[in-house]
Amino acid sequence: MSVAASSPPRPRGGGARPQSAGHGCDATEPGWTDGVYLPRMHIPALIQDRRSVRKFTNRPVSREEIEALLAAAVLAPNHRLTQPWRFYVLGPESRYAYGLALGDRKARKLPDPEAARALREAVAAEHRDLPCMIAVAVVQSDNLEVREEDYAAAMMAVENLALAAVALGLGTHIKTGGVMGDAASRAAVGVGDGERVVATVNVGEPADAAPAKTRAPAGAFTIWRP
Ligand SMILES: Cc1cc2nc3c(=O)[nH]c(=O)nc-3n(C[C@H](O)[C@H](O)[C@H](O)COP(=O)(O)O)c2cc1C
């Protein structure tokens, strides 16, 4: 199945013609996917540069850019090639409805009805105004082992998407939470029966350069066995 885009997405730095996307990428070379432009990427730099981006500029994310991100997502490893992921690219109406579902949850904690109404509306409007939001769902296998593998594969697809976004000069915010199982959020996504939403990913041009959140070194979590 081809997901060819008619024109290349804007690489990091913008411009009508593909230019260097940074990270040692040569954006003038074709990407690895059939028909979809993606810059060649230096993965360690992309991993280091990825951040959870909470504030975006109002520059729209093009359909071609979204298609390029999803082309990277579906290259994730997946056992038995089940390709368990489903991607719902939400437009402003759907984002607003998803935001209402999330706002409802938050508003329940407020005793003052007016404050609750205002919060609900604010969360909904915040979601409507996002440049791009993708809900990632996984098809639920009846087999528990396959179901676990498929969940893992879907989250690997999410990481591919997040790294590809960095290569295109975009940022992402992966989000989860109980809201994903609510009837209202499922209706907003229009998720299919037998599918579970496992993450939402906000995508856009970062409004500022967020500092890296430091981690303990890998050695702190590593046990070497003989
Ligand atoms: C599976 C997953 C779920 C997440 N869910 C949320 C979320 O619900 N809300 C949120 O603000 N951030 C969420 N995040 C983002 C993390 O908080 C973030 O990755 C962490 O703070 C480290 O920051 P960094 O991504 O900038 O390195 C999630 C990340 C992952 C991988």
The ligand as a MOL file (V3000), in Angstrom:
LIG
                    3D

  0  0  0     0  0            999 V3000
M  V30 BEGIN CTAB
M  V30 COUNTS 31 33 0 0 0
M  V30 BEGIN ATOM
M  V30 1 C 3.7380 6.5480 26.8930 0
M  V30 2 C 3.8840 7.9970 27.2790 0
M  V30 3 C 2.8140 8.6580 27.8200 0
M  V30 4 C 2.8970 10.0030 28.1600 0
M  V30 5 N 1.8010 10.6420 28.6630 0
M  V30 6 C 1.8710 11.9510 28.9660 0
M  V30 7 C 0.7140 12.6410 29.4260 0
M  V30 8 O -0.3640 12.0550 29.5500 0
M  V30 9 N 0.8290 13.9380 29.7330 0
M  V30 10 C 2.0190 14.6100 29.5990 0
M  V30 11 O 2.0720 15.8170 29.8790 0
M  V30 12 N 3.1280 13.9940 29.1180 0
M  V30 13 C 3.0830 12.6850 28.7990 0
M  V30 14 N 4.1850 12.0360 28.3070 0
M  V30 15 C 5.4330 12.7880 28.1250 0
M  V30 16 C 6.4050 12.5350 29.2680 0
M  V30 17 O 5.9420 13.2230 30.3980 0
M  V30 18 C 7.8040 12.9960 28.8450 0
M  V30 19 O 8.2650 12.0930 27.8490 0
M  V30 20 C 8.7730 13.0450 30.0010 0
M  V30 21 O 8.4660 14.1100 30.8660 0
M  V30 22 C 10.2220 13.2400 29.5240 0
M  V30 23 O 10.3580 14.4470 28.8090 0
M  V30 24 P 10.8810 14.4560 27.2980 0
M  V30 25 O 9.9060 13.6700 26.4640 0
M  V30 26 O 10.9430 15.9140 26.9110 0
M  V30 27 O 12.2490 13.8250 27.2900 0
M  V30 28 C 4.1240 10.7020 27.9700 0
M  V30 29 C 5.2090 10.0050 27.4100 0
M  V30 30 C 5.0880 8.6810 27.0770 0
M  V30 31 C 6.2640 7.9630 26.4650 0
M  V30 END ATOM
M  V30 BEGIN BOND
M  V30 1 1 1 2
M  V30 2 1 2 3
M  V30 3 2 2 30
M  V30 4 2 3 4
M  V30 5 1 4 5
M  V30 6 1 4 28
M  V30 7 2 5 6
M  V30 8 1 6 7
M  V30 9 1 6 13
M  V30 10 2 7 8
M  V30 11 1 7 9
M  V30 12 1 9 10
M  V30 13 2 10 11
M  V30 14 1 10 12
M  V30 15 2 12 13
M  V30 16 1 13 14
M  V30 17 1 14 15
M  V30 18 1 14 28
M  V30 19 1 15 16
M  V30 20 1 16 17
M  V30 21 1 16 18
M  V30 22 1 18 19
M  V30 23 1 18 20
M  V30 24 1 20 21
M  V30 25 1 20 22
M  V30 26 1 22 23
M  V30 27 1 23 24
M  V30 28 2 24 25
M  V30 29 1 24 26
M  V30 30 1 24 27
M  V30 31 2 28 29
M  V30 32 1 29 30
M  V30 33 1 30 31
M  V30 END BOND
M  V30 END CTAB
M  END
